Amino acid sequence: MVVLVVAGLLGTALVSIGSESTSAPSIEVAARLADVAPSSTTTGVPASTTTVPVSTTAEPATSTVAARAPTTTVTTEDPGTLPQTDDRPSAAGARFDAGVQGLWQAIRDDQPELAMPFFFPKSAYLQVKAISDPATDYEQRLIANYEQDIHALHAQLGADSANAQFAAINVPDSQAVLVQPGEEYNKLSYWRVYGTTLQYTEDGQTNSFPVTSLISWRGEWYVVHLGAIR
């Protein structure tokens, strides 16, 4: 009887060999012990899945966008350098939200330049209008009127304008129409909607300003007349 002592593997292992003595390779013993030792890898618990029901509702006749902080950075690329599309705009999205916030800040702070990103782009106007001098019309009529209207609305806020808060903007989506070429001295089509209102609170009361006309460029709403069309 030859006794082989293997040290370091679960105490002392005794291996009985007949009349001949043979050393059991230590790597083989270690492998056998590894087979019975608990695995160091834990089995993950299958992730539970939850089905969230999706409700579908018809598009509201009026889109109301409440005050909220912009969460997406809007690129500064000039959209008027791209061709027009007939995509129907909606009162939603990062560009629209940023434009509305800019318009409100321009009125509250009496700084028309803050509202310029929400005004119909000049480069797009040059593509749309079939008139002799659209650039002059844009600068001397549309932009000039826009600035005057912002100053006038700021004056309506009164001495406490700094404490006025934007509440919401209501766009009557159901009243939007696709204006065809030739209908309004235009050579391209665009969506147009009248009757938008911008709501705000001041001294605990809710008031509103009219936004006379929005028109679209590539599926986005822009102001083209803030006050009366003139």
N, C-alpha and C positions, 0 to 999 in steps of 0.2 A: 504494500500500500504506500503510495507516494502522495504526500499532502502538499498541495500548492497553495501558498498563502498570497493572496492578492490584497495589497493594502490600499486604502484610500477609496474603496468602492463599497459603500454601505457597510462599514465595519470590516469583517474578515470573511472572505469567501473560501470555502473548502471544496476542493474538487478532487474526487476519488478517481484514480486511474488504475486499471487492472494491474498486471504484472509489469507493464512498461510505464515509465513516467514520461509524460509529455506536457510541456508548459503551454497553458491556454493563453493565446495572445490577449494582452490587456485591452486592446482596442475592441476585440470581440465581446469581452465581458462588459465593457462600457456600453457597447451598443445594445446588449440585452437589457442592461439596467435602464438605459434611456427609453426602451420600449414600455417599461412599466411606470416610469416617472411621469407626473402630471405635466402636460404641455404648458409652456409659458405663454402661449398665444390664446387669448380669450376669444370665444366666438361672439361676434356682434349680434345684438338683438335686432331683428328685422325692423326697419323703419315703418312706422304706421303711416298709412295714407288716409287723407281726409278729402272727401269730395265736396267741393264748395258749389252750391247751386248758383247758376248764373241767371239773373232775371233780365228779361228783355222788355224794354218799354219803348213806346213810340217817341219819335223826336218831338220835344216840346215846341209849342208855337212860339215861345219866347225863351231865349237863352239868358239866364241870369248868372253873372259871374260875380261872386262875392269877393270881398277884400281878402287877399292872401299873398304871402311873400313869394316872390319868384323863386323857383327851385332849379331852373335850367338856364345856363348861359346862352344868350342869343348871339349868333354870329353877326358881324357887321357887314357882310357881303351885300352889295347893292343888288336887290332882287330885280330892279328894272333893267339890268343888263341881260336878263334871261327872257325867253319868249313867254307870252301870255298863255294861259291854259283856261279851260272852262270848269276847272275844279270848283265845286261849291264850297265856299268858306263856312267856318263855324266860329262861334264866339268862345274859342278855347285854344289852348296851346301856349307855349312859352313866348312866342313872338307877340301874340295877341295880348297876353297878360302884361308883358313888359310895356307894350304900347299904351295900354290903358293906364297903368301906373304912371308912365311918363306924362300923359295928358293931365292926369289929376295933379301931379306935382307942379306942372307948369301953371295950372290955374291957381292952385293954392299959393305958390310962391311968386306968381306974376313973372314967370320966366318962360316965354314961348319956345325958346330953343330946346327945352326939355321935351316938348311934345312933337318935335319934328320927325322922329323915327316912326310915329304913328300916322303921319300924314302921307297921302299917296305919293310915291316916289316920282321925282321929276323925270328920271330916265324912263319910267313906265309911261308917264303922261305924254312924253314926246312920241312914244310908240302908238298910243291910243288915239290921240286927238287929230282929226282931219281938219285942221284950221291953218291959216297962213303962218302964224307965229306962236306956236304952243309954248315956247320957252318964256316969252314975254308975258303971255297970259298966265302962266303958272306963277311967275315971280311977282308980277305987279297986281294981279287980281287974287288968285287963290291963296298964296302965302300971305300977302298983305292982309286979306280978310281974316285969315286964320289967326294971325297975331293980334289983330284988333279984337276979335271975339274972345281970345284968352284974357286980354287985359280987361274987357268988359265983365267977364264972368268972375275974375278975381275981385273986381270992385263990388260985385254982388255979395261976396262973402263977408265984406265989412271989416271992421277993425280986429275982429277975433279970428281972422283967416288962418292963422298959424295953428289954431286948435281944431280946425275942421278936419274930419276924418272921412276918407273914401269908404263907401259901404258896398256898392255893387254897380254893375253896368248891365242894362237890359237891352238885348238886341232882338227885335221881332223877326226871328228866322223865317217864320211862315210867310212873311210879306216880301221876302227877297225875290227879285226877278232877274233873269238873265237878259241884259240889254244887248240887242243885236247890233252889228255894224250899221252905221247910218242913222241910228235913232237919236243920238245926242251928239252930233258932230264928231262921231267916233268912227274909226276904221277897224277897231277890234272890239270883240265882245267883252263884257265884264258883268259880274253880279253887283246889284245895287239894292240897298235897303234904306228906307226912311224910318224915322221915329224912334231911334235909339235914345235912351236916357241914362245919364250918369247920376247915381244916387250918392249922397254924402250926409253925414251927421254933423251938426253944429249946435252947441248949447243944448244938447239933449233932444234936438228935433231933427227929423229926416227931411231933406230937401232934394231937389234934382235939377240937373241941367239938361237941356236937349242937345243931342248930337244929330244934326239934321240929316246928314247923308254919309253912308259908308259905301265904298265900292271896293271891288276885289282886284287883286293881282296875284295870279298863281295860287289861288286857294286861300288867300289871307285877306282879312278885312283891313281897310285903311280909311281914315277920315278924309273926305274931300270937301265937305261943308260942315263946319262946326255950328255956326249960327245961320242966319237967313241966307238963302242963295241970292247972290247979287253980282 
